[in-house]
Amino acid sequence: MRVRDRRQGRPDSRKGTDGARERRRRDRRRDVRVPVRIWVEEIKDEELYFQQTGNLSVGGVFFERTIPHPKGTRVKLRFSIPGRQGVIEADGEVVSTSGRSDGTGAGIRFIDLDPVEEKLIREYVEAQLKSKA
């Protein structure tokens, strides 16, 4: 089946149906996300930005209400987990933009997250899931 790419008005057989596209999107999100508001320092090319998260997972973070960098942009992140000691420092890559209806937002995938920091995030996510059950 060929689906028309609405952005450029041409057929694009790679896209598949809306249902197939949604399944692929869910499959990419193998890590469970939890809603959380954390201020994050984001550094790109020596420029410092302060971003607020909408959700967090072991695999990455979503920034709300931000004018996102282009997909593929590499950034450095610094943030603290609520109720935990220490600062997490991670490299990240912009993997999605405009995740919100108002066109702002960015999904950042962690790259080579330190095992200790990964464990801190995992424990936080699991604790949040248990508290909601």
Backbone as XML, in Angstrom:
<?xml version="1.0"?>
<chain id="A" units="angstrom">
  <residue number="1" name="MET">
    <atom name="N" x="0.836" y="-1.173" z="0.000"/>
    <atom name="CA" x="0.000" y="0.000" z="0.000"/>
    <atom name="C" x="0.883" y="1.239" z="0.000"/>
  </residue>
  <residue number="2" name="ARG">
    <atom name="N" x="0.540" y="2.214" z="-0.793"/>
    <atom name="CA" x="1.296" y="3.468" z="-0.846"/>
    <atom name="C" x="0.478" y="4.563" z="-0.197"/>
  </residue>
  <residue number="3" name="VAL">
    <atom name="N" x="1.127" y="5.342" z="0.604"/>
    <atom name="CA" x="0.471" y="6.435" z="1.304"/>
    <atom name="C" x="1.098" y="7.733" z="0.837"/>
  </residue>
  <residue number="4" name="ARG">
    <atom name="N" x="0.275" y="8.738" z="0.648"/>
    <atom name="CA" x="0.771" y="10.029" z="0.180"/>
    <atom name="C" x="1.393" y="10.790" z="1.350"/>
  </residue>
  <residue number="5" name="ASP">
    <atom name="N" x="2.598" y="11.273" z="1.124"/>
    <atom name="CA" x="3.269" y="12.102" z="2.118"/>
    <atom name="C" x="2.629" y="13.488" z="2.052"/>
  </residue>
  <residue number="6" name="ARG">
    <atom name="N" x="1.873" y="13.856" z="3.091"/>
    <atom name="CA" x="1.116" y="15.107" z="3.073"/>
    <atom name="C" x="2.005" y="16.343" z="3.037"/>
  </residue>
  <residue number="7" name="ARG">
    <atom name="N" x="3.195" y="16.239" z="3.576"/>
    <atom name="CA" x="4.060" y="17.420" z="3.626"/>
    <atom name="C" x="4.536" y="17.834" z="2.247"/>
  </residue>
  <residue number="8" name="GLN">
    <atom name="N" x="4.725" y="16.865" z="1.359"/>
    <atom name="CA" x="5.279" y="17.207" z="0.058"/>
    <atom name="C" x="4.395" y="16.762" z="-1.092"/>
  </residue>
  <residue number="9" name="GLY">
    <atom name="N" x="3.224" y="16.153" z="-0.788"/>
    <atom name="CA" x="2.270" y="15.805" z="-1.816"/>
    <atom name="C" x="2.722" y="14.716" z="-2.765"/>
  </residue>
  <residue number="10" name="ARG">
    <atom name="N" x="3.571" y="13.804" z="-2.311"/>
    <atom name="CA" x="4.024" y="12.743" z="-3.203"/>
    <atom name="C" x="3.861" y="11.395" z="-2.509"/>
  </residue>
  <residue number="11" name="PRO">
    <atom name="N" x="3.716" y="10.332" z="-3.286"/>
    <atom name="CA" x="3.569" y="9.018" z="-2.667"/>
    <atom name="C" x="4.824" y="8.636" z="-1.895"/>
  </residue>
  <residue number="12" name="ASP">
    <atom name="N" x="4.613" y="7.919" z="-0.807"/>
    <atom name="CA" x="5.735" y="7.461" z="0.003"/>
    <atom name="C" x="5.381" y="6.093" z="0.558"/>
  </residue>
  <residue number="13" name="SER">
    <atom name="N" x="5.926" y="5.061" z="-0.039"/>
    <atom name="CA" x="5.581" y="3.707" z="0.373"/>
    <atom name="C" x="6.245" y="3.324" z="1.691"/>
  </residue>
  <residue number="14" name="ARG">
    <atom name="N" x="7.204" y="4.103" z="2.181"/>
    <atom name="CA" x="7.874" y="3.781" z="3.439"/>
    <atom name="C" x="6.985" y="4.046" z="4.641"/>
  </residue>
  <residue number="15" name="LYS">
    <atom name="N" x="6.045" y="4.928" z="4.522"/>
    <atom name="CA" x="5.259" y="5.353" z="5.666"/>
    <atom name="C" x="4.303" y="4.278" z="6.160"/>
  </residue>
  <residue number="16" name="GLY">
    <atom name="N" x="3.660" y="3.536" z="5.290"/>
    <atom name="CA" x="2.668" y="2.548" z="5.709"/>
    <atom name="C" x="1.388" y="3.228" z="6.138"/>
  </residue>
  <residue number="17" name="THR">
    <atom name="N" x="0.500" y="2.476" z="6.734"/>
    <atom name="CA" x="-0.770" y="3.030" z="7.180"/>
    <atom name="C" x="-0.588" y="3.756" z="8.497"/>
  </residue>
  <residue number="18" name="ASP">
    <atom name="N" x="-1.597" y="4.546" z="8.868"/>
    <atom name="CA" x="-1.527" y="5.246" z="10.151"/>
    <atom name="C" x="-1.381" y="4.256" z="11.297"/>
  </residue>
  <residue number="19" name="GLY">
    <atom name="N" x="-2.091" y="3.126" z="11.237"/>
    <atom name="CA" x="-1.993" y="2.113" z="12.287"/>
    <atom name="C" x="-0.598" y="1.530" z="12.380"/>
  </residue>
  <residue number="20" name="ALA">
    <atom name="N" x="0.005" y="1.236" z="11.234"/>
    <atom name="CA" x="1.361" y="0.682" z="11.219"/>
    <atom name="C" x="2.361" y="1.707" z="11.747"/>
  </residue>
  <residue number="21" name="ARG">
    <atom name="N" x="2.164" y="2.954" z="11.388"/>
    <atom name="CA" x="3.052" y="4.025" z="11.855"/>
    <atom name="C" x="2.961" y="4.144" z="13.378"/>
  </residue>
  <residue number="22" name="GLU">
    <atom name="N" x="1.739" y="4.070" z="13.906"/>
    <atom name="CA" x="1.556" y="4.153" z="15.357"/>
    <atom name="C" x="2.225" y="2.974" z="16.059"/>
  </residue>
  <residue number="23" name="ARG">
    <atom name="N" x="2.107" y="1.777" z="15.508"/>
    <atom name="CA" x="2.754" y="0.608" z="16.114"/>
    <atom name="C" x="4.268" y="0.770" z="16.126"/>
  </residue>
  <residue number="24" name="ARG">
    <atom name="N" x="4.840" y="1.280" z="15.038"/>
    <atom name="CA" x="6.292" y="1.497" z="14.996"/>
    <atom name="C" x="6.716" y="2.530" z="16.038"/>
  </residue>
  <residue number="25" name="ARG">
    <atom name="N" x="5.916" y="3.584" z="16.189"/>
    <atom name="CA" x="6.233" y="4.622" z="17.167"/>
    <atom name="C" x="6.227" y="4.032" z="18.577"/>
  </residue>
  <residue number="26" name="ARG">
    <atom name="N" x="5.226" y="3.222" z="18.898"/>
    <atom name="CA" x="5.166" y="2.589" z="20.218"/>
    <atom name="C" x="6.339" y="1.641" z="20.417"/>
  </residue>
  <residue number="27" name="ASP">
    <atom name="N" x="6.721" y="0.892" z="19.379"/>
    <atom name="CA" x="7.826" y="-0.054" z="19.490"/>
    <atom name="C" x="9.135" y="0.660" z="19.801"/>
  </residue>
  <residue number="28" name="ARG">
    <atom name="N" x="9.326" y="1.870" z="19.254"/>
    <atom name="CA" x="10.557" y="2.618" z="19.528"/>
    <atom name="C" x="10.639" y="2.997" z="20.997"/>
  </residue>
  <residue number="29" name="ARG">
    <atom name="N" x="9.488" y="3.164" z="21.622"/>
    <atom name="CA" x="9.448" y="3.558" z="23.027"/>
    <atom name="C" x="9.439" y="2.327" z="23.909"/>
  </residue>
  <residue number="30" name="ARG">
    <atom name="N" x="10.541" y="1.646" z="23.966"/>
    <atom name="CA" x="10.593" y="0.418" z="24.747"/>
    <atom name="C" x="10.692" y="0.693" z="26.240"/>
  </residue>
  <residue number="31" name="ASP">
    <atom name="N" x="11.081" y="1.892" z="26.615"/>
    <atom name="CA" x="11.215" y="2.249" z="28.024"/>
    <atom name="C" x="9.954" y="2.960" z="28.507"/>
  </residue>
  <residue number="32" name="VAL">
    <atom name="N" x="9.493" y="2.573" z="29.678"/>
    <atom name="CA" x="8.302" y="3.174" z="30.268"/>
    <atom name="C" x="8.609" y="4.609" z="30.673"/>
  </residue>
  <residue number="33" name="ARG">
    <atom name="N" x="7.686" y="5.505" z="30.368"/>
    <atom name="CA" x="7.844" y="6.919" z="30.716"/>
    <atom name="C" x="6.946" y="7.264" z="31.886"/>
  </residue>
  <residue number="34" name="VAL">
    <atom name="N" x="7.411" y="8.177" z="32.707"/>
    <atom name="CA" x="6.578" y="8.679" z="33.797"/>
    <atom name="C" x="6.547" y="10.203" z="33.714"/>
  </residue>
  <residue number="35" name="PRO">
    <atom name="N" x="5.387" y="10.781" z="33.996"/>
    <atom name="CA" x="5.317" y="12.243" z="33.979"/>
    <atom name="C" x="6.105" y="12.822" z="35.152"/>
  </residue>
  <residue number="36" name="VAL">
    <atom name="N" x="6.866" y="13.845" z="34.886"/>
    <atom name="CA" x="7.644" y="14.497" z="35.946"/>
    <atom name="C" x="8.062" y="15.883" z="35.456"/>
  </residue>
  <residue number="37" name="ARG">
    <atom name="N" x="8.077" y="16.826" z="36.379"/>
    <atom name="CA" x="8.540" y="18.181" z="36.075"/>
    <atom name="C" x="9.909" y="18.370" z="36.722"/>
  </residue>
  <residue number="38" name="ILE">
    <atom name="N" x="10.921" y="18.415" z="35.885"/>
    <atom name="CA" x="12.297" y="18.628" z="36.339"/>
    <atom name="C" x="12.893" y="19.722" z="35.458"/>
  </residue>
  <residue number="39" name="TRP">
    <atom name="N" x="13.626" y="20.631" z="36.064"/>
    <atom name="CA" x="14.377" y="21.594" z="35.271"/>
    <atom name="C" x="15.703" y="20.951" z="34.870"/>
  </residue>
  <residue number="40" name="VAL">
    <atom name="N" x="16.027" y="21.068" z="33.599"/>
    <atom name="CA" x="17.231" y="20.454" z="33.037"/>
    <atom name="C" x="18.088" y="21.534" z="32.400"/>
  </residue>
  <residue number="41" name="GLU">
    <atom name="N" x="19.388" y="21.489" z="32.684"/>
    <atom name="CA" x="20.335" y="22.335" z="31.953"/>
    <atom name="C" x="20.684" y="21.598" z="30.670"/>
  </residue>
  <residue number="42" name="GLU">
    <atom name="N" x="20.501" y="22.275" z="29.553"/>
    <atom name="CA" x="20.827" y="21.690" z="28.250"/>
    <atom name="C" x="21.901" y="22.562" z="27.609"/>
  </residue>
  <residue number="43" name="ILE">
    <atom name="N" x="22.998" y="21.936" z="27.204"/>
    <atom name="CA" x="24.092" y="22.678" z="26.582"/>
    <atom name="C" x="24.249" y="22.198" z="25.148"/>
  </residue>
  <residue number="44" name="LYS">
    <atom name="N" x="24.231" y="23.164" z="24.241"/>
    <atom name="CA" x="24.451" y="22.879" z="22.823"/>
    <atom name="C" x="25.415" y="23.934" z="22.300"/>
  </residue>
  <residue number="45" name="ASP">
    <atom name="N" x="26.545" y="23.486" z="21.772"/>
    <atom name="CA" x="27.527" y="24.419" z="21.196"/>
    <atom name="C" x="27.841" y="25.590" z="22.132"/>
  </residue>
  <residue number="46" name="GLU">
    <atom name="N" x="28.157" y="25.288" z="23.381"/>
    <atom name="CA" x="28.531" y="26.300" z="24.373"/>
    <atom name="C" x="27.363" y="27.196" z="24.802"/>
  </residue>
  <residue number="47" name="GLU">
    <atom name="N" x="26.154" y="26.974" z="24.297"/>
    <atom name="CA" x="24.989" y="27.753" z="24.707"/>
    <atom name="C" x="24.217" y="26.969" z="25.756"/>
  </residue>
  <residue number="48" name="LEU">
    <atom name="N" x="23.787" y="27.658" z="26.817"/>
    <atom name="CA" x="23.070" y="27.023" z="27.916"/>
    <atom name="C" x="21.586" y="27.352" z="27.815"/>
  </residue>
  <residue number="49" name="TYR">
    <atom name="N" x="20.750" y="26.316" z="27.896"/>
    <atom name="CA" x="19.298" y="26.455" z="27.886"/>
    <atom name="C" x="18.763" y="25.793" z="29.151"/>
  </residue>
  <residue number="50" name="PHE">
    <atom name="N" x="17.652" y="26.297" z="29.660"/>
    <atom name="CA" x="16.958" y="25.652" z="30.773"/>
    <atom name="C" x="15.644" y="25.121" z="30.228"/>
  </residue>
  <residue number="51" name="GLN">
    <atom name="N" x="15.453" y="23.814" z="30.364"/>
    <atom name="CA" x="14.282" y="23.144" z="29.813"/>
    <atom name="C" x="13.503" y="22.493" z="30.943"/>
  </residue>
  <residue number="52" name="GLN">
    <atom name="N" x="12.197" y="22.364" z="30.742"/>
    <atom name="CA" x="11.371" y="21.647" z="31.714"/>
    <atom name="C" x="10.851" y="20.365" z="31.076"/>
  </residue>
  <residue number="53" name="THR">
    <atom name="N" x="10.954" y="19.278" z="31.834"/>
    <atom name="CA" x="10.523" y="17.987" z="31.304"/>
    <atom name="C" x="9.014" y="17.819" z="31.423"/>
  </residue>
  <residue number="54" name="GLY">
    <atom name="N" x="8.510" y="16.959" z="30.549"/>
    <atom name="CA" x="7.126" y="16.505" z="30.639"/>
    <atom name="C" x="7.094" y="15.066" z="31.106"/>
  </residue>
  <residue number="55" name="ASN">
    <atom name="N" x="8.101" y="14.296" z="30.663"/>
    <atom name="CA" x="8.219" y="12.918" z="31.128"/>
    <atom name="C" x="9.673" y="12.477" z="31.048"/>
  </residue>
  <residue number="56" name="LEU">
    <atom name="N" x="9.928" y="11.340" z="31.706"/>
    <atom name="CA" x="11.286" y="10.812" z="31.811"/>
    <atom name="C" x="11.231" y="9.299" z="31.717"/>
  </residue>
  <residue number="57" name="SER">
    <atom name="N" x="12.215" y="8.720" z="31.066"/>
    <atom name="CA" x="12.378" y="7.263" z="31.030"/>
    <atom name="C" x="13.867" y="6.966" z="31.086"/>
  </residue>
  <residue number="58" name="VAL">
    <atom name="N" x="14.204" y="5.690" z="31.193"/>
    <atom name="CA" x="15.611" y="5.300" z="31.169"/>
    <atom name="C" x="16.224" y="5.646" z="29.817"/>
  </residue>
  <residue number="59" name="GLY">
    <atom name="N" x="15.411" y="5.669" z="28.787"/>
    <atom name="CA" x="15.917" y="5.930" z="27.441"/>
    <atom name="C" x="16.025" y="7.387" z="27.062"/>
  </residue>
  <residue number="60" name="GLY">
    <atom name="N" x="15.341" y="8.274" z="27.799"/>
    <atom name="CA" x="15.390" y="9.669" z="27.412"/>
    <atom name="C" x="14.400" y="10.529" z="28.165"/>
  </residue>
  <residue number="61" name="VAL">
    <atom name="N" x="14.194" y="11.726" z="27.638"/>
    <atom name="CA" x="13.373" y="12.728" z="28.298"/>
    <atom name="C" x="12.613" y="13.513" z="27.233"/>
  </residue>
  <residue number="62" name="PHE">
    <atom name="N" x="11.442" y="14.032" z="27.609"/>
    <atom name="CA" x="10.694" y="14.906" z="26.706"/>
    <atom name="C" x="10.641" y="16.294" z="27.315"/>
  </residue>
  <residue number="63" name="PHE">
    <atom name="N" x="11.056" y="17.300" z="26.539"/>
    <atom name="CA" x="10.982" y="18.690" z="26.978"/>
    <atom name="C" x="9.686" y="19.292" z="26.472"/>
  </residue>
  <residue number="64" name="GLU">
    <atom name="N" x="8.964" y="19.943" z="27.359"/>
    <atom name="CA" x="7.740" y="20.631" z="26.980"/>
    <atom name="C" x="8.022" y="22.102" z="26.729"/>
  </residue>
  <residue number="65" name="ARG">
    <atom name="N" x="7.176" y="22.687" z="25.930"/>
    <atom name="CA" x="7.185" y="24.133" z="25.687"/>
    <atom name="C" x="8.572" y="24.670" z="25.356"/>
  </residue>
  <residue number="66" name="THR">
    <atom name="N" x="9.192" y="24.046" z="24.395"/>
    <atom name="CA" x="10.508" y="24.500" z="23.961"/>
    <atom name="C" x="10.506" y="24.644" z="22.451"/>
  </residue>
  <residue number="67" name="ILE">
    <atom name="N" x="11.289" y="25.531" z="21.956"/>
    <atom name="CA" x="11.524" y="25.585" z="20.521"/>
    <atom name="C" x="12.658" y="24.597" z="20.283"/>
  </residue>
  <residue number="68" name="PRO">
    <atom name="N" x="12.350" y="23.446" z="19.696"/>
    <atom name="CA" x="13.349" y="22.370" z="19.651"/>
    <atom name="C" x="14.473" y="22.617" z="18.652"/>
  </residue>
  <residue number="69" name="HIS">
    <atom name="N" x="15.598" y="22.030" z="18.964"/>
    <atom name="CA" x="16.696" y="21.969" z="18.009"/>
    <atom name="C" x="16.297" y="20.964" z="16.926"/>
  </residue>
  <residue number="70" name="PRO">
    <atom name="N" x="16.923" y="21.001" z="15.768"/>
    <atom name="CA" x="16.609" y="20.027" z="14.711"/>
    <atom name="C" x="16.917" y="18.595" z="15.149"/>
  </residue>
  <residue number="71" name="LYS">
    <atom name="N" x="16.197" y="17.649" z="14.575"/>
    <atom name="CA" x="16.466" y="16.238" z="14.842"/>
    <atom name="C" x="17.926" y="15.940" z="14.540"/>
  </residue>
  <residue number="72" name="GLY">
    <atom name="N" x="18.519" y="15.100" z="15.380"/>
    <atom name="CA" x="19.922" y="14.733" z="15.202"/>
    <atom name="C" x="20.887" y="15.608" z="15.976"/>
  </residue>
  <residue number="73" name="THR">
    <atom name="N" x="20.411" y="16.739" z="16.515"/>
    <atom name="CA" x="21.272" y="17.632" z="17.285"/>
    <atom name="C" x="21.731" y="16.938" z="18.565"/>
  </residue>
  <residue number="74" name="ARG">
    <atom name="N" x="23.025" y="17.028" z="18.857"/>
    <atom name="CA" x="23.591" y="16.458" z="20.086"/>
    <atom name="C" x="23.615" y="17.538" z="21.159"/>
  </residue>
  <residue number="75" name="VAL">
    <atom name="N" x="23.247" y="17.144" z="22.387"/>
    <atom name="CA" x="23.222" y="18.072" z="23.514"/>
    <atom name="C" x="23.808" y="17.391" z="24.747"/>
  </residue>
  <residue number="76" name="LYS">
    <atom name="N" x="24.205" y="18.195" z="25.703"/>
    <atom name="CA" x="24.629" y="17.695" z="27.012"/>
    <atom name="C" x="23.559" y="18.121" z="28.010"/>
  </residue>
  <residue number="77" name="LEU">
    <atom name="N" x="23.205" y="17.201" z="28.912"/>
    <atom name="CA" x="22.138" y="17.452" z="29.871"/>
    <atom name="C" x="22.660" y="17.302" z="31.294"/>
  </residue>
  <residue number="78" name="ARG">
    <atom name="N" x="22.121" y="18.135" z="32.195"/>
    <atom name="CA" x="22.422" y="18.041" z="33.633"/>
    <atom name="C" x="21.114" y="18.240" z="34.380"/>
  </residue>
  <residue number="79" name="PHE">
    <atom name="N" x="20.804" y="17.286" z="35.278"/>
    <atom name="CA" x="19.577" y="17.414" z="36.061"/>
    <atom name="C" x="19.652" y="16.533" z="37.301"/>
  </residue>
  <residue number="80" name="SER">
    <atom name="N" x="18.767" y="16.815" z="38.239"/>
    <atom name="CA" x="18.649" y="16.016" z="39.459"/>
    <atom name="C" x="17.299" y="15.315" z="39.458"/>
  </residue>
  <residue number="81" name="ILE">
    <atom name="N" x="17.289" y="14.114" z="40.000"/>
    <atom name="CA" x="16.058" y="13.343" z="40.142"/>
    <atom name="C" x="15.399" y="13.761" z="41.461"/>
  </residue>
  <residue number="82" name="PRO">
    <atom name="N" x="14.103" y="14.046" z="41.461"/>
    <atom name="CA" x="13.442" y="14.436" z="42.711"/>
    <atom name="C" x="13.645" y="13.396" z="43.815"/>
  </residue>
  <residue number="83" name="GLY">
    <atom name="N" x="14.053" y="13.871" z="44.993"/>
    <atom name="CA" x="14.235" y="12.996" z="46.137"/>
    <atom name="C" x="15.502" y="12.157" z="46.110"/>
  </residue>
  <residue number="84" name="ARG">
    <atom name="N" x="16.373" y="12.398" z="45.145"/>
    <atom name="CA" x="17.616" y="11.625" z="45.036"/>
    <atom name="C" x="18.813" y="12.575" z="45.143"/>
  </residue>
  <residue number="85" name="GLN">
    <atom name="N" x="19.911" y="12.045" z="45.629"/>
    <atom name="CA" x="21.139" y="12.831" z="45.743"/>
    <atom name="C" x="21.886" y="12.834" z="44.411"/>
  </residue>
  <residue number="86" name="GLY">
    <atom name="N" x="22.639" y="13.879" z="44.165"/>
    <atom name="CA" x="23.528" y="13.918" z="43.011"/>
    <atom name="C" x="22.896" y="14.509" z="41.763"/>
  </residue>
  <residue number="87" name="VAL">
    <atom name="N" x="23.765" y="14.740" z="40.803"/>
    <atom name="CA" x="23.375" y="15.316" z="39.519"/>
    <atom name="C" x="23.659" y="14.300" z="38.430"/>
  </residue>
  <residue number="88" name="ILE">
    <atom name="N" x="22.711" y="14.144" z="37.533"/>
    <atom name="CA" x="22.900" y="13.261" z="36.382"/>
    <atom name="C" x="23.411" y="14.106" z="35.231"/>
  </residue>
  <residue number="89" name="GLU">
    <atom name="N" x="24.486" y="13.646" z="34.618"/>
    <atom name="CA" x="25.031" y="14.292" z="33.426"/>
    <atom name="C" x="24.971" y="13.279" z="32.305"/>
  </residue>
  <residue number="90" name="ALA">
    <atom name="N" x="24.340" y="13.674" z="31.201"/>
    <atom name="CA" x="24.153" y="12.732" z="30.097"/>
    <atom name="C" x="24.274" y="13.444" z="28.764"/>
  </residue>
  <residue number="91" name="ASP">
    <atom name="N" x="24.788" y="12.718" z="27.791"/>
    <atom name="CA" x="24.735" y="13.189" z="26.417"/>
    <atom name="C" x="23.397" y="12.760" z="25.848"/>
  </residue>
  <residue number="92" name="GLY">
    <atom name="N" x="22.867" y="13.562" z="24.937"/>
    <atom name="CA" x="21.589" y="13.227" z="24.335"/>
    <atom name="C" x="21.536" y="13.637" z="22.880"/>
  </residue>
  <residue number="93" name="GLU">
    <atom name="N" x="20.521" y="13.131" z="22.211"/>
    <atom name="CA" x="20.290" y="13.457" z="20.804"/>
    <atom name="C" x="18.808" y="13.731" z="20.610"/>
  </residue>
  <residue number="94" name="VAL">
    <atom name="N" x="18.494" y="14.812" z="19.905"/>
    <atom name="CA" x="17.100" y="15.128" z="19.590"/>
    <atom name="C" x="16.600" y="14.089" z="18.594"/>
  </residue>
  <residue number="95" name="VAL">
    <atom name="N" x="15.548" y="13.359" z="18.989"/>
    <atom name="CA" x="15.005" y="12.314" z="18.117"/>
    <atom name="C" x="13.599" y="12.627" z="17.640"/>
  </residue>
  <residue number="96" name="SER">
    <atom name="N" x="12.930" y="13.580" z="18.287"/>
    <atom name="CA" x="11.602" y="13.982" z="17.822"/>
    <atom name="C" x="11.364" y="15.433" z="18.205"/>
  </residue>
  <residue number="97" name="THR">
    <atom name="N" x="10.530" y="16.081" z="17.428"/>
    <atom name="CA" x="10.165" y="17.461" z="17.715"/>
    <atom name="C" x="8.663" y="17.619" z="17.553"/>
  </residue>
  <residue number="98" name="SER">
    <atom name="N" x="8.157" y="18.690" z="18.131"/>
    <atom name="CA" x="6.727" y="19.010" z="18.031"/>
    <atom name="C" x="5.850" y="17.868" z="18.500"/>
  </residue>
  <residue number="99" name="GLY">
    <atom name="N" x="6.135" y="17.350" z="19.679"/>
    <atom name="CA" x="5.326" y="16.280" z="20.233"/>
    <atom name="C" x="4.022" y="16.756" z="20.837"/>
  </residue>
  <residue number="100" name="ARG">
    <atom name="N" x="3.786" y="18.047" z="20.853"/>
    <atom name="CA" x="2.569" y="18.605" z="21.442"/>
    <atom name="C" x="1.719" y="19.247" z="20.359"/>
  </residue>
  <residue number="101" name="SER">
    <atom name="N" x="0.461" y="19.442" z="20.684"/>
    <atom name="CA" x="-0.460" y="20.018" z="19.705"/>
    <atom name="C" x="-0.106" y="21.459" z="19.352"/>
  </residue>
  <residue number="102" name="ASP">
    <atom name="N" x="0.590" y="22.172" z="20.237"/>
    <atom name="CA" x="0.947" y="23.554" z="19.927"/>
    <atom name="C" x="2.259" y="23.663" z="19.152"/>
  </residue>
  <residue number="103" name="GLY">
    <atom name="N" x="2.846" y="22.520" z="18.788"/>
    <atom name="CA" x="4.033" y="22.532" z="17.937"/>
    <atom name="C" x="5.346" y="22.702" z="18.668"/>
  </residue>
  <residue number="104" name="THR">
    <atom name="N" x="5.305" y="22.720" z="19.996"/>
    <atom name="CA" x="6.553" y="22.845" z="20.734"/>
    <atom name="C" x="6.847" y="21.550" z="21.469"/>
  </residue>
  <residue number="105" name="GLY">
    <atom name="N" x="8.094" y="21.310" z="21.719"/>
    <atom name="CA" x="8.485" y="20.112" z="22.451"/>
    <atom name="C" x="9.577" y="19.362" z="21.718"/>
  </residue>
  <residue number="106" name="ALA">
    <atom name="N" x="10.329" y="18.568" z="22.482"/>
    <atom name="CA" x="11.416" y="17.796" z="21.886"/>
    <atom name="C" x="11.666" y="16.535" z="22.692"/>
  </residue>
  <residue number="107" name="GLY">
    <atom name="N" x="11.820" y="15.432" z="21.990"/>
    <atom name="CA" x="12.200" y="14.168" z="22.604"/>
    <atom name="C" x="13.700" y="13.996" z="22.492"/>
  </residue>
  <residue number="108" name="ILE">
    <atom name="N" x="14.346" y="13.733" z="23.614"/>
    <atom name="CA" x="15.798" y="13.572" z="23.659"/>
    <atom name="C" x="16.111" y="12.143" z="24.088"/>
  </residue>
  <residue number="109" name="ARG">
    <atom name="N" x="16.922" y="11.456" z="23.308"/>
    <atom name="CA" x="17.360" y="10.095" z="23.643"/>
    <atom name="C" x="18.716" y="10.197" z="24.323"/>
  </residue>
  <residue number="110" name="PHE">
    <atom name="N" x="18.844" y="9.506" z="25.470"/>
    <atom name="CA" x="20.140" y="9.468" z="26.140"/>
    <atom name="C" x="21.103" y="8.627" z="25.313"/>
  </residue>
  <residue number="111" name="ILE">
    <atom name="N" x="22.361" y="9.067" z="25.261"/>
    <atom name="CA" x="23.409" y="8.348" z="24.540"/>
    <atom name="C" x="24.460" y="7.910" z="25.556"/>
  </residue>
  <residue number="112" name="ASP">
    <atom name="N" x="24.763" y="6.625" z="25.569"/>
    <atom name="CA" x="25.811" y="6.086" z="26.451"/>
    <atom name="C" x="25.668" y="6.569" z="27.891"/>
  </residue>
  <residue number="113" name="LEU">
    <atom name="N" x="24.479" y="6.396" z="28.439"/>
    <atom name="CA" x="24.222" y="6.797" z="29.818"/>
    <atom name="C" x="25.062" y="5.946" z="30.766"/>
  </residue>
  <residue number="114" name="ASP">
    <atom name="N" x="25.712" y="6.595" z="31.715"/>
    <atom name="CA" x="26.511" y="5.902" z="32.715"/>
    <atom name="C" x="25.618" y="4.908" z="33.470"/>
  </residue>
  <residue number="115" name="PRO">
    <atom name="N" x="26.105" y="3.681" z="33.714"/>
    <atom name="CA" x="25.282" y="2.664" z="34.394"/>
    <atom name="C" x="24.748" y="3.107" z="35.756"/>
  </residue>
  <residue number="116" name="VAL">
    <atom name="N" x="25.530" y="3.865" z="36.512"/>
    <atom name="CA" x="25.073" y="4.341" z="37.820"/>
    <atom name="C" x="23.911" y="5.322" z="37.640"/>
  </residue>
  <residue number="117" name="GLU">
    <atom name="N" x="24.042" y="6.227" z="36.676"/>
    <atom name="CA" x="22.981" y="7.196" z="36.423"/>
    <atom name="C" x="21.745" y="6.513" z="35.842"/>
  </residue>
  <residue number="118" name="GLU">
    <atom name="N" x="21.966" y="5.517" z="34.977"/>
    <atom name="CA" x="20.844" y="4.751" z="34.434"/>
    <atom name="C" x="20.070" y="4.071" z="35.565"/>
  </residue>
  <residue number="119" name="LYS">
    <atom name="N" x="20.803" y="3.525" z="36.525"/>
    <atom name="CA" x="20.171" y="2.855" z="37.671"/>
    <atom name="C" x="19.337" y="3.846" z="38.485"/>
  </residue>
  <residue number="120" name="LEU">
    <atom name="N" x="19.852" y="5.046" z="38.703"/>
    <atom name="CA" x="19.101" y="6.068" z="39.438"/>
    <atom name="C" x="17.787" y="6.403" z="38.736"/>
  </residue>
  <residue number="121" name="ILE">
    <atom name="N" x="17.855" y="6.571" z="37.421"/>
    <atom name="CA" x="16.641" y="6.888" z="36.664"/>
    <atom name="C" x="15.670" y="5.713" z="36.712"/>
  </residue>
  <residue number="122" name="ARG">
    <atom name="N" x="16.181" y="4.496" z="36.508"/>
    <atom name="CA" x="15.324" y="3.303" z="36.531"/>
    <atom name="C" x="14.611" y="3.166" z="37.881"/>
  </residue>
  <residue number="123" name="GLU">
    <atom name="N" x="15.351" y="3.344" z="38.969"/>
    <atom name="CA" x="14.753" y="3.243" z="40.303"/>
    <atom name="C" x="13.672" y="4.299" z="40.499"/>
  </residue>
  <residue number="124" name="TYR">
    <atom name="N" x="13.916" y="5.512" z="40.006"/>
    <atom name="CA" x="12.922" y="6.578" z="40.128"/>
    <atom name="C" x="11.665" y="6.226" z="39.334"/>
  </residue>
  <residue number="125" name="VAL">
    <atom name="N" x="11.836" y="5.796" z="38.090"/>
    <atom name="CA" x="10.691" y="5.439" z="37.242"/>
    <atom name="C" x="9.889" y="4.313" z="37.890"/>
  </residue>
  <residue number="126" name="GLU">
    <atom name="N" x="10.573" y="3.282" z="38.367"/>
    <atom name="CA" x="9.880" y="2.152" z="39.001"/>
    <atom name="C" x="9.132" y="2.592" z="40.257"/>
  </residue>
  <residue number="127" name="ALA">
    <atom name="N" x="9.735" y="3.471" z="41.054"/>
    <atom name="CA" x="9.067" y="3.967" z="42.264"/>
    <atom name="C" x="7.814" y="4.763" z="41.902"/>
  </residue>
  <residue number="128" name="GLN">
    <atom name="N" x="7.897" y="5.563" z="40.835"/>
    <atom name="CA" x="6.728" y="6.335" z="40.404"/>
    <atom name="C" x="5.609" y="5.419" z="39.930"/>
  </residue>
  <residue number="129" name="LEU">
    <atom name="N" x="5.967" y="4.371" z="39.209"/>
    <atom name="CA" x="4.957" y="3.423" z="38.725"/>
    <atom name="C" x="4.287" y="2.699" z="39.888"/>
  </residue>
  <residue number="130" name="LYS">
    <atom name="N" x="5.070" y="2.302" z="40.891"/>
    <atom name="CA" x="4.506" y="1.611" z="42.061"/>
    <atom name="C" x="3.584" y="2.526" z="42.849"/>
  </residue>
  <residue number="131" name="SER">
    <atom name="N" x="3.943" y="3.797" z="42.958"/>
    <atom name="CA" x="3.123" y="4.726" z="43.740"/>
    <atom name="C" x="1.784" y="5.013" z="43.064"/>
  </residue>
  <residue number="132" name="LYS">
    <atom name="N" x="1.706" y="4.804" z="41.757"/>
    <atom name="CA" x="0.465" y="5.046" z="41.022"/>
    <atom name="C" x="-0.402" y="3.798" z="40.929"/>
  </residue>
  <residue number="133" name="ALA">
    <atom name="N" x="0.161" y="2.632" z="41.301"/>
    <atom name="CA" x="-0.579" y="1.364" z="41.180"/>
    <atom name="C" x="-1.557" y="1.161" z="42.314"/>
  </residue>
</chain>
